[in-house]
Amino acid sequence: MKSFEFHSPETVPDAFALLNDVSESKLLAGGMTLLPTIKQGLAEPAALIDLGKIPQLSTIAVDGDALVIGAMVRHVTVATSEIVRSKVPMLAHLAAGIGDPAVRNRGTIGGSVANNDPSADYPAAVLALDAIVVTNRRELPAGAFFTGMFETSLETNEIITSIRFPIPSAAGYAKFKSPASRYAMVGVCVAKAGGKVCVAVTGAGPCVFRVPAMESALEARFEPGAAASIKINAAGLNSDIHADAEYRAHLVTVMAKKAVAAATQGL
Ligand SMILES: Cc1cc2nc3c(=O)[nH]c(=O)nc-3n(C[C@H](O)[C@H](O)[C@H](O)COP(=O)(O)OP(=O)(O)OC[C@H]3O[C@@H](n4cnc5c(N)ncnc54)[C@H](O)[C@@H]3O)c2cc1C
């Protein structure tokens, strides 16, 4: 492995200054994706800027009608947080189902959202809840944030500081896990807020996406049967060794039905 510098700034402006000062530097969150990438020689950063010593990034708070989760909050913390469990229990349930205990103890919400793996769980919740990705420079609405496979609208050297989730009246998440990694073969998040319903799907396509036909059906009748009545076109969905596109299309409907059932039960 190529040697690299290691920095542990204690404020976001210091992290930003380091990113700009040291060319080819990378932000380090829990390292769950970044470190294997470096070990495999797929990335050779000249410096790692560790975000772990910036207290501001590890807080969870309610701010008005939103739940605000800091970028460095680990999955295990979201899964067990009393604030999350009382305000948006779906998020605690989602985080509890990520990977295994080692992944949940290191992986962070900011790293997951920045990475935008097509099978990651959080992007579905961020999109379905119409959350805001807050960075050191601006606020990015979820609908404009996830732009493609492992692609986001983050600019070079932009740092996610928190995710601002509007608190929904009901929300549920269901995923069909890959038995090996526990990533979502298909995961569906359904959220209801102010009469509007949003359905976001991860794992099925190259990037998280919404299902407008299912949203309309659920706005008319927020019941599992309404989701089950909507069939998904397999065109453009992922086909790989785990599942073909037709199977994934079928799973979207099945997981959506389960997500609505979870939402109505307050999970
Ligand atoms: C075996 C295994 C199983 C997994 N299973 C699942 C699963 O079931 N579901 C799931 O959703 N995920 C899963 N993951 C992913 C995991 O949950 C992590 O969230 C993900 O790997 C990102 O890791 P991290 O938070 O440690 O970020 P890192 O690996 O440290 O960083 C990832 C990328 O994000 C950038 N970055 C990090 N923080 C910020 C920030 N604040 N602002 C801007 N850029 C930033 C880094 O520079 C890097 O490019 C799994 C991972 C592993 C290894």
The ligand as an SDF file (V2000), in Angstrom:
LIG
                    3D

 53 58  0  0  0  0  0  0  0  0999 V2000
  -19.3770   -6.1300    4.6530 C   0  0  0  0  0  0  0  0  0  0  0  0
  -20.1770   -4.8540    4.4710 C   0  0  0  0  0  0  0  0  0  0  0  0
  -21.5610   -4.9320    4.4850 C   0  0  0  0  0  0  0  0  0  0  0  0
  -22.3120   -3.7780    4.2990 C   0  0  0  0  0  0  0  0  0  0  0  0
  -23.6830   -3.8760    4.3040 N   0  0  0  0  0  0  0  0  0  0  0  0
  -24.4150   -2.7700    4.1010 C   0  0  0  0  0  0  0  0  0  0  0  0
  -25.8430   -2.8340    4.1190 C   0  0  0  0  0  0  0  0  0  0  0  0
  -26.4680   -3.8680    4.3420 O   0  0  0  0  0  0  0  0  0  0  0  0
  -26.5150   -1.6810    3.8620 N   0  0  0  0  0  0  0  0  0  0  0  0
  -25.8810   -0.4850    3.6580 C   0  0  0  0  0  0  0  0  0  0  0  0
  -26.5520    0.5220    3.4390 O   0  0  0  0  0  0  0  0  0  0  0  0
  -24.5520   -0.3960    3.6700 N   0  0  0  0  0  0  0  0  0  0  0  0
  -23.7990   -1.4980    3.8950 C   0  0  0  0  0  0  0  0  0  0  0  0
  -22.4530   -1.3860    3.9380 N   0  0  0  0  0  0  0  0  0  0  0  0
  -21.8490   -0.0350    3.7910 C   0  0  0  0  0  0  0  0  0  0  0  0
  -21.5920    0.6100    5.1740 C   0  0  0  0  0  0  0  0  0  0  0  0
  -22.7860    0.6890    5.8650 O   0  0  0  0  0  0  0  0  0  0  0  0
  -21.0010    2.0350    5.1320 C   0  0  0  0  0  0  0  0  0  0  0  0
  -21.9660    3.0080    5.3680 O   0  0  0  0  0  0  0  0  0  0  0  0
  -20.3630    2.4260    3.8520 C   0  0  0  0  0  0  0  0  0  0  0  0
  -19.4210    1.4260    3.5300 O   0  0  0  0  0  0  0  0  0  0  0  0
  -19.6310    3.7770    4.0080 C   0  0  0  0  0  0  0  0  0  0  0  0
  -18.6780    3.5930    5.0200 O   0  0  0  0  0  0  0  0  0  0  0  0
  -18.2180    4.7290    6.0070 P   0  0  0  0  0  0  0  0  0  0  0  0
  -19.3500    5.4310    6.5780 O   0  0  0  0  0  0  0  0  0  0  0  0
  -17.2530    4.0730    6.9310 O   0  0  0  0  0  0  0  0  0  0  0  0
  -17.4820    5.7670    5.0370 O   0  0  0  0  0  0  0  0  0  0  0  0
  -15.9920    5.7240    4.4330 P   0  0  0  0  0  0  0  0  0  0  0  0
  -15.7010    4.3740    3.9090 O   0  0  0  0  0  0  0  0  0  0  0  0
  -15.0230    6.3000    5.4060 O   0  0  0  0  0  0  0  0  0  0  0  0
  -16.1690    6.7670    3.2390 O   0  0  0  0  0  0  0  0  0  0  0  0
  -16.9200    6.4180    2.0900 C   0  0  0  0  0  0  0  0  0  0  0  0
  -16.8140    7.5570    1.0520 C   0  0  0  0  0  0  0  0  0  0  0  0
  -17.5670    8.6860    1.5030 O   0  0  0  0  0  0  0  0  0  0  0  0
  -16.7050    9.8370    1.6270 C   0  0  0  0  0  0  0  0  0  0  0  0
  -17.1770   10.5290    2.8270 N   0  0  0  0  0  0  0  0  0  0  0  0
  -17.2520   10.0070    4.0690 C   0  0  0  0  0  0  0  0  0  0  0  0
  -17.8020   10.8980    4.9130 N   0  0  0  0  0  0  0  0  0  0  0  0
  -18.0690   12.0130    4.1880 C   0  0  0  0  0  0  0  0  0  0  0  0
  -18.6490   13.2750    4.4980 C   0  0  0  0  0  0  0  0  0  0  0  0
  -19.0740   13.5840    5.7340 N   0  0  0  0  0  0  0  0  0  0  0  0
  -18.7670   14.1720    3.4890 N   0  0  0  0  0  0  0  0  0  0  0  0
  -18.3660   13.8730    2.2300 C   0  0  0  0  0  0  0  0  0  0  0  0
  -17.8120   12.7020    1.8720 N   0  0  0  0  0  0  0  0  0  0  0  0
  -17.6700   11.7750    2.8500 C   0  0  0  0  0  0  0  0  0  0  0  0
  -15.2910    9.2840    1.7530 C   0  0  0  0  0  0  0  0  0  0  0  0
  -14.3330   10.2000    1.3140 O   0  0  0  0  0  0  0  0  0  0  0  0
  -15.3820    8.0620    0.8490 C   0  0  0  0  0  0  0  0  0  0  0  0
  -15.2420    8.4450   -0.5070 O   0  0  0  0  0  0  0  0  0  0  0  0
  -21.6740   -2.5120    4.1220 C   0  0  0  0  0  0  0  0  0  0  0  0
  -20.2810   -2.4470    4.1210 C   0  0  0  0  0  0  0  0  0  0  0  0
  -19.5280   -3.5940    4.3080 C   0  0  0  0  0  0  0  0  0  0  0  0
  -18.0220   -3.4870    4.3120 C   0  0  0  0  0  0  0  0  0  0  0  0
  1  2  1  0
  2  3  1  0
  2 52  2  0
  3  4  2  0
  4  5  1  0
  4 50  1  0
  5  6  2  0
  6  7  1  0
  6 13  1  0
  7  8  2  0
  7  9  1  0
  9 10  1  0
 10 11  2  0
 10 12  1  0
 12 13  2  0
 13 14  1  0
 14 15  1  0
 14 50  1  0
 15 16  1  0
 16 17  1  0
 16 18  1  0
 18 19  1  0
 18 20  1  0
 20 21  1  0
 20 22  1  0
 22 23  1  0
 23 24  1  0
 24 25  2  0
 24 26  1  0
 24 27  1  0
 27 28  1  0
 28 29  2  0
 28 30  1  0
 28 31  1  0
 31 32  1  0
 32 33  1  0
 33 34  1  0
 33 48  1  0
 34 35  1  0
 35 36  1  0
 35 46  1  0
 36 37  1  0
 36 45  1  0
 37 38  2  0
 38 39  1  0
 39 40  1  0
 39 45  2  0
 40 41  1  0
 40 42  2  0
 42 43  1  0
 43 44  2  0
 44 45  1  0
 46 47  1  0
 46 48  1  0
 48 49  1  0
 50 51  2  0
 51 52  1  0
 52 53  1  0
M  END
$$$$
